[in-house]
């Protein structure tokens, strides 16, 4: 298997990094991967991860809920419940941003691209709100579920959609819900996204926060490290640096409070603790108190980005 060694930090370009700890792949093959940290900017990343052509087998797991839609087990049922709540919130967020941009949310021309759209639930939500939607998803299994459940045909690569960058073909909103951390070339992806976004458009990113309360608590057992599927481990500071580097500016960001509960339950399970549901709920409640007034301690964060013109 071909693996990638990270020699240069994708955020700041520094070549000096230090190991933090090893994390285990609990979903697929049980292998371990080293988490490293840049000496200059503090950015964390998974080292020696599989090349893009090889990494697909690490997603081939019945428990990988975002691709399989499995409802087996209590934690996966909780995931589906939380997703049903978040879909409405995400829809309201996108439409609220569209209104802030001075556009008519009831108009017919609003269009949205969801990259890494999984089984298509968010696209279906936006489609039901009258949006013209397109999606990109590498997993053939997930694309099949989206087409079967919602009649949405997805592209398998962003290049399929990026050939025409005239403003009429650009998007009002582009979303990546827990996706940027999976992409091998984050700088290249953000460059493509910038070209596909209207000048007045908005990029929405949802990302795990490796400086969160629960990340500090669980360390190498923190479920959102999710090696080797998660290659990059962002914080509010490092994603802000990466955004500026690629011609964006973060205008605001907010916590995703339900993620703390789900991630904490999985983390307790990985640690082998009894009653992970109860322990995870307790950590989730602690996390809610930590993020009161500030999202910086949240397990996951939504970032709103605009082009720097």
C-alpha positions as CSV (number, residue, x, y, z in Angstrom):
1,X,0.0,0.0,0.0
2,X,1.3,3.5,-0.9
3,X,1.2,6.0,1.9
4,X,1.8,9.8,2.1
5,X,4.3,11.3,4.5
6,X,3.6,14.9,5.2
7,X,6.9,16.9,4.9
8,X,5.5,20.4,4.6
9,X,2.6,21.8,6.7
10,X,-0.3,22.6,4.3
11,X,-1.2,25.6,6.5
12,X,2.0,27.5,7.0
13,X,4.7,25.6,4.9
14,X,6.9,24.7,7.9
15,X,8.9,21.5,7.6
16,X,9.4,20.9,11.3
17,X,6.8,18.7,13.0
18,X,6.7,16.6,16.2
19,X,4.7,13.4,17.1
20,X,1.8,13.9,19.5
21,X,0.4,10.4,19.9
22,X,-0.7,7.3,17.9
23,X,-4.4,6.8,17.2
24,X,-6.1,3.6,16.2
25,X,-8.6,3.0,13.3
26,X,-11.6,1.7,15.2
27,X,-13.9,1.5,12.2
28,X,-12.1,-0.6,9.6
29,X,-8.7,-2.3,9.8
30,X,-7.5,-1.6,13.4
31,X,-4.2,-0.1,12.2
32,X,-2.5,2.8,14.1
33,X,-1.4,6.1,12.7
34,X,0.7,8.9,14.2
35,X,-0.8,12.3,14.8
36,X,1.9,15.0,14.3
37,X,1.9,18.7,15.1
38,X,3.6,21.6,13.2
39,X,6.2,23.4,15.3
40,X,5.3,26.7,13.7
41,X,1.5,27.0,13.7
42,X,0.4,24.1,15.8
43,X,-1.6,22.4,13.0
44,X,-2.2,18.7,13.6
45,X,-2.3,16.0,10.9
46,X,-2.3,12.3,10.4
47,X,1.0,11.2,9.1
48,X,1.8,8.3,6.7
49,X,-1.8,8.1,5.6
50,X,-2.9,6.1,2.5
51,X,-2.8,7.7,-0.9
52,X,-6.2,8.8,-2.4
53,X,-6.3,5.7,-4.7
54,X,-5.8,3.4,-1.7
55,X,-7.9,5.0,1.1
56,X,-11.3,3.7,-0.1
57,X,-10.9,0.4,1.7
58,X,-10.8,2.3,5.1
59,X,-14.4,3.5,4.4
60,X,-15.6,-0.1,3.8
61,X,-17.2,-0.7,7.2
62,X,-20.8,-1.5,8.0
63,X,-20.6,1.0,10.9
64,X,-19.5,3.9,8.8
65,X,-22.9,5.5,9.1
66,X,-22.4,8.5,6.7
67,X,-21.9,6.1,3.8
68,X,-24.1,3.1,4.8
69,X,-27.0,4.7,6.6
70,X,-26.9,1.9,9.1
71,X,-29.1,2.2,12.2
72,X,-27.6,-0.8,14.0
73,X,-26.7,-0.1,17.6
74,X,-27.8,2.7,20.0
75,X,-25.1,5.1,19.0
76,X,-26.0,5.0,15.3
77,X,-29.7,5.5,16.2
78,X,-28.6,8.6,18.1
79,X,-26.7,9.7,15.1
80,X,-29.8,9.5,12.9
81,X,-31.9,11.4,15.5
82,X,-29.3,14.1,15.7
83,X,-29.1,14.3,11.9
84,X,-32.8,14.8,11.6
85,X,-32.6,17.8,13.9
86,X,-29.5,19.2,12.3
87,X,-30.8,19.0,8.7
88,X,-33.5,21.6,9.5
89,X,-31.0,23.8,11.2
90,X,-28.5,23.5,8.3
91,X,-31.3,24.4,5.9
92,X,-32.3,27.5,7.9
93,X,-28.6,28.5,8.2
94,X,-28.1,28.3,4.4
95,X,-31.3,30.3,3.7
96,X,-30.5,32.8,6.3
97,X,-27.0,33.4,4.8
98,X,-28.6,33.7,1.3
99,X,-30.9,36.4,2.6
100,X,-28.0,38.2,4.2
101,X,-26.4,38.3,0.8
102,X,-29.4,40.3,-0.4
103,X,-31.0,37.6,-2.4
104,X,-34.6,36.4,-2.5
105,X,-34.8,33.0,-0.8
106,X,-38.1,32.4,-2.6
107,X,-36.6,33.0,-6.0
108,X,-35.9,30.3,-8.5
109,X,-32.3,30.8,-9.3
110,X,-30.7,29.9,-5.9
111,X,-28.2,27.0,-6.3
112,X,-26.1,25.0,-3.9
113,X,-23.3,22.5,-4.1
114,X,-22.7,20.0,-1.3
115,X,-19.2,18.4,-1.5
116,X,-18.8,15.0,0.2
117,X,-22.6,14.8,0.4
118,X,-22.7,11.2,1.6
119,X,-26.1,9.6,1.1
120,X,-27.8,12.9,0.1
121,X,-29.9,13.9,3.1
122,X,-28.8,17.6,3.1
123,X,-29.3,17.9,-0.6
124,X,-32.8,16.5,-0.3
125,X,-33.5,19.0,2.5
126,X,-32.4,21.9,0.3
127,X,-34.2,20.5,-2.8
128,X,-37.4,20.4,-0.7
129,X,-36.9,24.1,0.0
130,X,-36.8,24.9,-3.7
131,X,-33.1,25.0,-4.3
132,X,-31.3,23.7,-7.4
133,X,-28.8,21.3,-5.9
134,X,-25.7,19.4,-7.0
135,X,-23.5,17.1,-5.1
136,X,-20.1,15.4,-5.1
137,X,-19.5,12.0,-3.4
138,X,-16.6,9.6,-4.0
139,X,-18.3,6.6,-2.4
140,X,-20.2,4.6,-5.0
141,X,-22.2,3.0,-2.2
142,X,-23.3,6.4,-0.8
143,X,-24.1,7.6,-4.3
144,X,-26.3,4.6,-4.8
145,X,-28.2,5.2,-1.6
146,X,-28.8,8.9,-2.5
147,X,-30.1,8.0,-5.9
148,X,-32.3,5.2,-4.6
149,X,-33.8,7.3,-1.6
150,X,-34.0,10.8,-3.1
151,X,-33.6,10.5,-6.9
152,X,-30.5,12.7,-6.7
153,X,-27.7,11.8,-9.1
154,X,-24.3,12.7,-7.7
155,X,-20.9,13.4,-9.4
156,X,-18.0,11.3,-8.2
157,X,-15.4,14.1,-8.4
158,X,-15.5,17.9,-8.2
159,X,-13.7,18.2,-11.6
160,X,-16.9,17.1,-13.2
161,X,-18.6,20.3,-12.1
162,X,-15.6,22.7,-12.2
163,X,-15.1,22.9,-16.0
164,X,-17.5,25.8,-16.5
165,X,-16.7,28.7,-14.1
166,X,-18.8,31.4,-15.8
167,X,-20.6,33.3,-13.1
168,X,-24.0,31.9,-14.2
169,X,-22.7,28.4,-13.5
170,X,-21.2,29.3,-10.2
171,X,-22.9,28.5,-6.9
172,X,-24.5,30.8,-4.3
173,X,-23.6,28.4,-1.5
174,X,-21.0,25.6,-1.3
175,X,-21.1,23.3,1.7
176,X,-18.7,20.8,3.1
177,X,-20.2,19.2,6.2
178,X,-17.3,17.3,7.9
179,X,-15.5,16.8,4.6
180,X,-12.4,19.1,4.3
181,X,-10.6,17.0,6.8
182,X,-10.9,14.0,4.4
183,X,-9.4,15.7,1.3
184,X,-5.9,14.9,0.4
185,X,-5.2,18.2,-1.2
186,X,-6.8,20.8,1.0
187,X,-5.2,23.8,-0.7
188,X,-6.1,22.6,-4.2
189,X,-9.7,21.9,-3.0
190,X,-10.2,25.4,-1.6
191,X,-8.7,26.9,-4.8
192,X,-11.3,25.0,-6.9
193,X,-14.1,25.9,-4.5
194,X,-13.2,29.6,-4.7
195,X,-13.5,29.4,-8.5
196,X,-16.9,27.7,-8.4
197,X,-18.3,30.1,-5.8
198,X,-20.0,33.3,-6.9
199,X,-18.2,36.5,-5.9
200,X,-21.0,37.3,-3.4
201,X,-21.4,33.6,-2.5
202,X,-20.7,31.8,0.8
203,X,-18.7,28.7,1.7
204,X,-19.9,26.8,4.8
205,X,-17.5,24.4,6.5
206,X,-18.2,22.1,9.4
207,X,-15.1,20.7,11.0
208,X,-14.1,18.7,14.1
209,X,-12.1,20.9,16.5
210,X,-8.9,19.3,17.8
211,X,-8.6,21.9,20.5
212,X,-12.1,21.1,21.9
213,X,-12.9,20.2,25.5
214,X,-13.6,16.5,24.5
215,X,-10.5,16.3,22.3
216,X,-8.4,17.3,25.3
217,X,-10.2,14.8,27.5
218,X,-10.0,11.8,25.3
219,X,-6.7,12.5,23.5
220,X,-5.7,9.5,21.3
221,X,-9.2,8.0,21.9
222,X,-11.0,11.0,20.6
223,X,-13.4,9.6,18.0
224,X,-13.1,12.7,15.7
225,X,-9.4,12.0,15.0
226,X,-10.9,9.1,13.0
227,X,-7.6,8.0,11.4
228,X,-6.9,7.5,8.6
229,X,-10.1,8.9,7.1
230,X,-9.5,12.2,8.8
231,X,-6.2,13.5,7.4
232,X,-6.2,17.0,8.9
233,X,-7.2,18.2,12.4
234,X,-8.3,21.8,12.4
235,X,-8.8,24.4,15.1
236,X,-10.3,27.9,14.8
237,X,-6.9,29.3,14.4
238,X,-5.5,26.9,11.8
239,X,-8.6,26.9,9.6
240,X,-8.5,30.7,9.7
241,X,-4.9,30.7,8.5
242,X,-5.7,28.2,5.7
243,X,-8.7,30.2,4.6
244,X,-6.7,33.4,4.3
245,X,-4.0,31.5,2.4
246,X,-6.6,30.5,-0.2
247,X,-8.4,33.8,-0.6
248,X,-11.2,33.4,2.0
249,X,-12.0,35.1,5.2
250,X,-14.0,33.6,8.1
251,X,-16.8,36.0,8.9
252,X,-18.3,34.1,11.8
253,X,-18.3,30.6,13.4
254,X,-20.6,28.7,15.8
255,X,-20.6,25.5,17.8
256,X,-22.4,22.2,16.7
257,X,-23.4,21.2,20.3
258,X,-25.0,17.8,19.5
259,X,-21.7,16.6,18.0
260,X,-20.1,16.6,21.5
261,X,-22.5,14.0,22.7
262,X,-22.1,11.7,19.7
263,X,-18.3,12.0,19.6
264,X,-18.0,11.5,23.4
265,X,-20.1,8.3,23.3
266,X,-17.9,6.9,20.5
267,X,-14.8,7.9,22.4
268,X,-16.0,6.2,25.6
269,X,-16.6,3.1,23.5
270,X,-13.1,3.2,22.1
271,X,-11.7,3.4,25.6
272,X,-13.5,0.3,26.4
273,X,-15.5,1.9,29.2
274,X,-18.7,0.4,30.5
275,X,-22.0,2.2,29.7
276,X,-20.5,4.5,27.0
277,X,-23.9,6.1,26.4
278,X,-24.1,7.4,30.0
279,X,-20.5,8.5,30.2
280,X,-20.7,10.2,26.8
281,X,-23.9,12.0,27.8
282,X,-22.1,13.3,30.9
283,X,-19.1,14.6,28.9
284,X,-21.5,16.1,26.4
285,X,-23.2,18.1,29.2
286,X,-19.8,19.3,30.4
287,X,-19.0,20.3,26.9
288,X,-22.2,22.3,26.6
289,X,-21.2,24.3,29.7
290,X,-17.7,24.9,28.2
291,X,-19.0,26.4,25.0
292,X,-21.5,28.8,26.6
293,X,-20.6,32.2,25.2
294,X,-17.8,30.9,22.9
295,X,-17.6,28.0,20.4
296,X,-13.9,27.6,20.7
297,X,-14.2,24.6,23.0
298,X,-16.8,22.8,20.9
299,X,-16.3,19.4,19.5
300,X,-17.3,20.6,16.0
301,X,-17.6,24.1,14.6
302,X,-19.5,25.6,11.6
303,X,-17.4,28.3,9.8
304,X,-18.9,30.9,7.4
305,X,-16.4,32.0,4.8
306,X,-16.5,34.7,2.1
307,X,-14.2,35.4,-0.8
308,X,-11.5,38.0,-0.3
309,X,-12.1,40.2,-3.3
